[in-house]
Amino acid sequence: MVASTLSGNVRGGDAAARFGGEEFVLLLPDTDPIALRALADRLCMLVRCSSIDLASGGELFVTISMGATLATEHDGLEALLHRADQLLYRSKRDGRDRVSTDAP
């Protein structure tokens, strides 16, 4: 559900991919700080409002925490992922179900 929600709600030139067990990476080329924050907040809300149907007939609701950062011309992939990971942990530390970003 999370994978389909993320991949189904990004722009045509964007990419969403699983990056480990419960981690995903979104690549959003040509995104400014305002659009980054708006899309990340929207994705969190869409996941929060979605559910997984259980075999027992019930529903499972989940939330996501995100770390969002913008690449600079000097960033390598490792540095960019590290910065996003640090922001993700800030979101988790600050209560989960939120976006932390260093974008101005």
Backbone as CSV, one residue per row, in Angstrom:
resi,resn,N_x,N_y,N_z,CA_x,CA_y,CA_z,C_x,C_y,C_z
1,MET,0.832,-1.183,0.000,0.000,0.000,0.000,0.878,1.249,0.000
2,VAL,1.908,1.268,0.833,2.784,2.439,0.878,3.481,2.623,-0.467
3,ALA,4.012,1.548,-1.016,4.712,1.639,-2.297,3.793,2.156,-3.392
4,SER,2.590,1.625,-3.470,1.687,2.068,-4.531,1.205,3.499,-4.299
5,THR,1.028,3.893,-3.060,0.631,5.272,-2.770,1.731,6.241,-3.175
6,LEU,2.965,5.919,-2.820,4.071,6.807,-3.184,4.254,6.870,-4.693
7,SER,4.368,5.713,-5.323,4.642,5.710,-6.763,3.477,6.252,-7.576
8,GLY,2.275,6.116,-7.079,1.107,6.595,-7.806,0.810,8.064,-7.633
9,ASN,1.586,8.751,-6.798,1.291,10.152,-6.510,2.487,11.074,-6.668
10,VAL,3.441,10.663,-7.482,4.545,11.544,-7.836,4.383,11.948,-9.300
11,ARG,5.123,12.952,-9.715,5.009,13.452,-11.090,5.621,12.464,-12.074
12,GLY,5.347,12.673,-13.342,5.814,11.769,-14.385,7.309,11.542,-14.413
13,GLY,8.121,12.547,-14.205,9.568,12.403,-14.260,10.202,12.000,-12.943
14,ASP,9.407,11.826,-11.895,9.905,11.447,-10.576,10.058,9.930,-10.496
15,ALA,10.774,9.471,-9.487,10.948,8.032,-9.283,10.761,7.717,-7.802
16,ALA,10.080,6.629,-7.526,9.901,6.119,-6.167,10.379,4.683,-6.163
17,ALA,11.235,4.337,-5.198,11.775,2.978,-5.155,11.967,2.530,-3.714
18,ARG,11.766,1.240,-3.486,12.057,0.669,-2.162,13.572,0.673,-1.978
19,PHE,14.011,1.052,-0.791,15.436,1.168,-0.508,15.738,0.405,0.780
20,GLY,15.317,-0.826,0.838,15.462,-1.617,2.055,14.093,-2.049,2.518
21,GLY,14.040,-2.741,3.630,12.807,-3.310,4.142,11.636,-2.367,4.196
22,GLU,11.736,-1.310,4.973,10.620,-0.372,5.087,11.020,1.030,4.696
23,GLU,12.081,1.169,3.957,12.527,2.498,3.520,12.349,2.654,2.020
24,PHE,11.981,3.866,1.641,11.797,4.216,0.243,12.606,5.466,-0.054
25,VAL,12.997,5.618,-1.300,13.683,6.825,-1.761,12.865,7.394,-2.902
26,LEU,12.653,8.689,-2.847,11.991,9.394,-3.936,13.005,10.329,-4.571
27,LEU,13.111,10.287,-5.868,13.954,11.208,-6.612,13.026,12.154,-7.346
28,LEU,13.155,13.429,-7.035,12.230,14.438,-7.546,13.023,15.530,-8.264
29,PRO,13.413,15.298,-9.507,14.208,16.293,-10.219,13.436,17.598,-10.413
30,ASP,14.192,18.685,-10.473,13.609,20.014,-10.725,12.520,20.367,-9.714
31,THR,12.821,20.143,-8.446,11.872,20.441,-7.375,12.453,21.537,-6.494
32,ASP,11.678,22.585,-6.280,12.135,23.667,-5.403,11.709,23.366,-3.965
33,PRO,12.210,24.137,-2.994,11.901,23.844,-1.583,10.410,23.835,-1.264
34,ILE,9.650,24.719,-1.855,8.214,24.787,-1.567,7.505,23.552,-2.119
35,ALA,7.834,23.170,-3.354,7.222,21.981,-3.957,7.639,20.718,-3.215
36,LEU,8.893,20.661,-2.756,9.375,19.505,-2.001,8.538,19.314,-0.745
37,ARG,8.367,20.381,-0.001,7.612,20.299,1.256,6.149,19.938,0.987
38,ALA,5.563,20.560,-0.030,4.157,20.304,-0.340,3.937,18.848,-0.750
39,LEU,4.802,18.320,-1.606,4.646,16.936,-2.041,4.873,15.972,-0.881
40,ALA,5.893,16.210,-0.079,6.176,15.319,1.050,5.011,15.316,2.045
41,ASP,4.476,16.484,2.363,3.328,16.564,3.274,2.116,15.847,2.681
42,ARG,1.902,16.013,1.377,0.771,15.372,0.703,0.912,13.852,0.738
43,LEU,2.115,13.340,0.496,2.331,11.895,0.526,2.098,11.330,1.918
44,CYS,2.560,12.027,2.940,2.308,11.577,4.322,0.807,11.490,4.594
45,MET,0.070,12.499,4.164,-1.368,12.522,4.380,-2.058,11.393,3.607
46,LEU,-1.636,11.157,2.367,-2.254,10.102,1.565,-2.039,8.724,2.187
47,VAL,-0.843,8.469,2.705,-0.589,7.182,3.368,-1.428,7.086,4.643
48,ARG,-1.462,8.146,5.419,-2.226,8.163,6.669,-3.708,7.867,6.427
49,CYS,-4.241,8.326,5.301,-5.668,8.159,4.993,-5.969,6.854,4.264
50,SER,-4.960,6.092,3.930,-5.143,4.812,3.244,-5.106,3.680,4.265
51,SER,-5.523,2.511,3.833,-5.487,1.368,4.741,-5.169,0.101,3.973
52,ILE,-4.792,-0.912,4.731,-4.512,-2.236,4.191,-5.625,-3.149,4.680
53,ASP,-6.297,-3.823,3.744,-7.356,-4.761,4.127,-6.733,-6.031,4.682
54,LEU,-7.186,-6.437,5.849,-6.693,-7.648,6.495,-7.578,-8.836,6.164
55,ALA,-7.010,-10.016,6.182,-7.758,-11.241,5.907,-8.907,-11.421,6.892
56,SER,-8.733,-10.889,8.100,-9.773,-11.010,9.128,-10.964,-10.097,8.864
57,GLY,-10.838,-9.244,7.852,-11.919,-8.314,7.542,-11.677,-6.920,8.075
58,GLY,-10.659,-6.763,8.903,-10.345,-5.448,9.449,-9.452,-4.645,8.517
59,GLU,-9.063,-3.493,8.980,-8.166,-2.624,8.228,-6.967,-2.268,9.093
60,LEU,-5.831,-2.101,8.445,-4.616,-1.669,9.120,-4.236,-0.312,8.567
61,PHE,-4.093,0.660,9.445,-3.664,1.991,9.052,-2.213,2.174,9.457
62,VAL,-1.434,2.808,8.593,-0.030,3.066,8.879,0.272,4.529,8.594
63,THR,1.402,4.975,9.105,1.892,6.320,8.816,3.327,6.208,8.350
64,ILE,3.829,7.284,7.765,5.231,7.317,7.352,5.896,8.554,7.939
65,SER,7.183,8.436,8.126,8.025,9.558,8.509,8.980,9.793,7.355
66,MET,9.256,11.063,7.064,10.099,11.376,5.908,11.217,12.335,6.280
67,GLY,12.338,12.151,5.603,13.435,13.109,5.617,13.591,13.604,4.196
68,ALA,13.456,14.907,3.974,13.469,15.467,2.622,14.562,16.526,2.513
69,THR,15.371,16.391,1.491,16.451,17.330,1.278,16.614,17.604,-0.207
70,LEU,17.206,18.730,-0.529,17.479,19.085,-1.920,18.948,18.861,-2.219
71,ALA,19.224,18.315,-3.375,20.610,18.088,-3.800,21.224,19.404,-4.255
72,THR,22.503,19.546,-3.972,23.267,20.667,-4.507,24.198,20.116,-5.580
73,GLU,24.805,20.982,-6.324,25.705,20.520,-7.390,26.938,19.822,-6.841
74,HIS,27.213,19.985,-5.559,28.398,19.373,-4.950,28.095,18.051,-4.247
75,ASP,26.822,17.677,-4.161,26.440,16.454,-3.460,26.730,15.212,-4.287
76,GLY,27.312,14.227,-3.627,27.351,12.887,-4.185,26.149,12.140,-3.642
77,LEU,25.871,10.985,-4.200,24.716,10.207,-3.775,24.800,9.837,-2.301
78,GLU,25.977,9.433,-1.852,26.144,9.028,-0.455,25.836,10.175,0.505
79,ALA,26.326,11.368,0.209,26.079,12.530,1.067,24.596,12.887,1.083
80,LEU,23.967,12.826,-0.059,22.545,13.151,-0.165,21.700,12.153,0.640
81,LEU,21.987,10.872,0.491,21.260,9.856,1.249,21.500,9.976,2.745
82,HIS,22.724,10.300,3.128,23.036,10.469,4.550,22.236,11.633,5.143
83,ARG,22.179,12.746,4.421,21.433,13.910,4.908,19.943,13.576,5.023
84,ALA,19.390,12.912,4.023,17.980,12.526,4.080,17.728,11.561,5.239
85,ASP,18.647,10.648,5.478,18.510,9.690,6.575,18.519,10.395,7.931
86,GLN,19.396,11.382,8.097,19.437,12.146,9.350,18.120,12.887,9.572
87,LEU,17.555,13.428,8.504,16.272,14.117,8.608,15.139,13.137,8.916
88,LEU,15.214,11.943,8.357,14.232,10.906,8.668,14.251,10.596,10.161
89,TYR,15.437,10.444,10.727,15.529,10.150,12.156,15.019,11.312,12.997
90,ARG,15.166,12.532,12.506,14.589,13.682,13.214,13.067,13.555,13.235
91,SER,12.474,13.176,12.098,11.017,12.992,12.048,10.568,11.930,13.033
92,LYS,11.292,10.842,13.107,10.936,9.771,14.041,11.082,10.244,15.482
93,ARG,12.163,10.942,15.766,12.419,11.448,17.112,11.366,12.471,17.542
94,ASP,10.864,13.249,16.578,9.901,14.313,16.885,8.449,13.838,16.911
95,GLY,8.226,12.526,16.807,6.880,12.010,16.979,6.328,11.201,15.827
96,ARG,7.083,11.027,14.758,6.659,10.215,13.608,5.510,10.869,12.845
97,ASP,5.146,10.249,11.721,4.058,10.744,10.874,4.258,12.214,10.510
98,ARG,5.475,12.526,10.064,5.804,13.913,9.723,6.953,13.966,8.752
99,VAL,7.206,15.154,8.238,8.305,15.419,7.328,9.287,16.355,7.998
100,SER,10.556,16.017,7.939,11.618,16.938,8.356,12.428,17.270,7.113
101,THR,12.707,18.537,6.924,13.469,18.964,5.766,14.463,20.041,6.159
102,ASP,15.534,20.141,5.393,16.508,21.217,5.600,16.357,22.275,4.515
103,ALA,15.361,22.119,3.675,15.134,23.094,2.613,14.631,24.401,3.240
104,PRO,15.123,25.521,2.741,14.707,26.812,3.321,13.232,27.096,3.110
